[in-house]
Amino acid sequence: MTIRYPNGKRFETSPKSRKLPKKTNEITYSNRGMTLEEDINTTNEWYLETGKAVIHKKPTPVQIVKVDYPKRSAAVIKEAYFKQASTTDYNGVYKGRYIDFEAKETKNKTSFPLKNFHDHQVKHMKEVLSQQGICFILLRFSTTDEVYLLDATHLIQFYEQMADSRKSIRKSDVERYGHLIKIGYHPRIDYLPIVDEVYFS
Amino acid sequence: MTIRYPNGKRFETSPKSRKLPKKTNEITYSNRGMTLEEDINTTNEWYLETGKAVIHKKPTPVQIVKVDYPKRSAAVIKEAYFKQASTTDYNGVYKGRYIDFEAKETKNKTSFPLKNFHDHQVKHMKEVLSQQGICFILLRFSTTDEVYLLDATHLIQFYEQMADSRKSIRKSDVERYGHLIKIGYHPRIDYLPIVDEVYFS
């Protein structure tokens, strides 16, 4: 048995080292095996290069236990462990406002499992909202490649009702309370127009 | 020769593992061997607990090369390297505004060496300013335990003049353009009143 830690998935050493399908001359708008994280990272890079927003993914938190300092070369971390993140993965600034979000995907077609989120993340979202930050989640239904922006207030409500109610958010509720993001080629997940619509109008 | 990477200092595995002087019953306002990072982290924890602001230090960025997945226990990172951070260390939200800063200390008494900052950090500060984020640096002169808040615009100016001019910021310039933060016991480095004064009034 392999214990996968901390999110049940094996750690991908680098998105760039993953094998992608060979590029053809044909531009395709299909998902091409990119993870949600890769799509959001390239979208954020594009936002940064075009001066639209400054939003970064936080580094994976790691507890470093042992470091070697070999002569004439860079320090090598020889023992470290993944730590549970105490915040969401993405944050930054857009038009002076603080933006904070978490992105998750599911293969489920009819609902989004709440086990994708953790207590400390929900706590962090509440803290951000209490400071009038903009806080939301991006949810991808990977089989249909649909991405929704759902304001954190809704997630918090579903999450806190979980004990007495469902362990997932119905897709119909994601559709009702969330906002569908148009998926494109470059940027892949252009969420700022939806942020404008929801938070700046 | 030991190459220390990436900031010329050996990595401290955990602030809590460092030996602190034994506590006496006497409350002391002296520095007690705490690093600037530890002081800011405890200050930020206090801001979080008291609902004043949500500001976190970003995890140390690490390039993970090899991970073992032992049976029945947590994944162990067996080979990893420190990466240069692409942003500043601290960010978060205060009264709806985006806050972003870097904190550095020097033993120098008369000036603050600019080698404490890197090109990519200065680039990031410009990007934050262009999105109307609040961006500054906290500078500690450790021999006198004085901490100044200096708006990023000043740092950027000194940094960009470096090739034709000084490789450090004169302490008199830090005093002129910066704002002295009152050092206390709890929180240690109460920078939000200065943020109010500089950015919210």
Contacts between the chains, C-beta under 8 A, distances in Angstrom:
chain1	res1	chain2	res2	distance
A	1	B	71	6.1
A	1	B	72	6.5
A	2	B	69	4.8
A	2	B	71	7.0
A	3	B	69	7.0
A	3	B	70	7.8
A	3	B	71	7.7
A	3	B	72	6.4
A	3	B	73	6.2
A	3	B	74	6.2
A	3	B	75	7.1
A	4	B	69	7.0
A	4	B	75	7.0
A	5	B	74	4.6
A	5	B	75	4.6
A	10	B	67	7.8
A	10	B	69	7.1
A	11	B	64	6.4
A	11	B	67	5.2
A	11	B	75	6.7
A	13	B	64	5.6
A	13	B	65	6.3
A	13	B	66	7.9
A	13	B	67	7.4
A	14	B	63	7.5
A	48	B	127	6.6
A	51	B	127	7.9
A	51	B	130	6.3
A	53	B	131	6.4
A	54	B	124	7.4
A	54	B	127	4.7
A	54	B	128	5.6
A	54	B	130	8.0
A	54	B	131	5.2
A	54	B	133	7.0
A	56	B	86	7.0
A	56	B	87	5.6
A	58	B	58	5.4
A	58	B	59	6.2
A	59	B	58	6.3
A	59	B	59	4.5
A	59	B	60	6.8
A	59	B	61	4.0
A	59	B	62	6.7
A	59	B	83	7.8
A	59	B	85	7.9
A	60	B	59	6.8
A	60	B	62	7.2
A	60	B	64	7.3
A	61	B	59	4.0
A	62	B	59	6.7
A	62	B	60	7.1
A	62	B	62	5.1
A	62	B	64	7.6
A	62	B	77	6.5
A	62	B	80	7.2
A	63	B	14	7.5
A	64	B	11	6.3
A	64	B	13	5.6
A	64	B	60	7.4
A	64	B	62	7.6
A	65	B	13	6.2
A	66	B	13	7.8
A	67	B	10	7.7
A	67	B	11	5.2
A	67	B	13	7.4
A	69	B	2	4.9
A	69	B	3	7.2
A	69	B	4	7.1
A	69	B	10	7.0
A	71	B	1	6.2
A	71	B	2	6.9
A	71	B	3	7.9
A	72	B	1	6.4
A	72	B	3	6.5
A	73	B	3	6.3
A	74	B	3	6.1
A	74	B	5	4.7
A	74	B	81	5.8
A	74	B	82	7.3
A	75	B	3	7.2
A	75	B	4	7.0
A	75	B	5	4.8
A	75	B	11	6.7
A	75	B	81	7.2
A	75	B	82	6.1
A	76	B	79	6.5
A	76	B	80	7.6
A	76	B	81	6.5
A	77	B	62	6.5
A	77	B	77	6.6
A	77	B	79	7.1
A	77	B	80	4.0
A	77	B	81	6.7
A	77	B	82	7.4
A	78	B	78	6.8
A	78	B	79	7.2
A	79	B	76	6.5
A	79	B	77	7.1
A	79	B	78	7.1
A	80	B	62	7.2
A	80	B	76	7.6
A	80	B	77	4.0
A	80	B	80	6.0
A	81	B	74	5.8
A	81	B	75	7.3
A	81	B	76	6.6
A	81	B	77	6.7
A	82	B	74	7.3
A	82	B	75	6.1
A	82	B	77	7.4
A	83	B	59	7.8
A	85	B	59	7.9
A	86	B	56	7.0
A	87	B	56	5.6
A	91	B	91	6.4
A	91	B	92	7.7
A	92	B	91	7.7
A	92	B	98	7.2
A	92	B	131	8.0
A	93	B	98	3.7
A	93	B	100	7.2
A	93	B	128	5.8
A	93	B	131	4.4
A	93	B	132	7.4
A	93	B	133	3.9
A	94	B	131	6.2
A	95	B	131	6.6
A	95	B	132	6.5
A	96	B	97	6.5
A	96	B	98	6.7
A	96	B	131	6.6
A	96	B	132	3.5
A	96	B	133	6.6
A	97	B	96	6.5
A	97	B	97	7.5
A	97	B	98	6.6
A	98	B	92	7.2
A	98	B	93	3.7
A	98	B	96	6.8
A	98	B	97	6.6
A	98	B	98	4.2
A	98	B	99	7.7
A	99	B	98	7.7
A	100	B	93	7.2
A	124	B	54	7.5
A	127	B	48	6.6
A	127	B	51	7.9
A	127	B	54	4.6
A	128	B	54	5.6
A	128	B	93	5.8
A	130	B	51	6.3
A	130	B	54	8.0
A	131	B	53	6.4
A	131	B	54	5.2
A	131	B	92	8.0
A	131	B	93	4.4
A	131	B	94	6.2
A	131	B	95	6.6
A	131	B	96	6.6
A	132	B	93	7.4
A	132	B	95	6.5
A	132	B	96	3.4
A	133	B	54	7.1
A	133	B	93	3.9
A	133	B	96	6.6
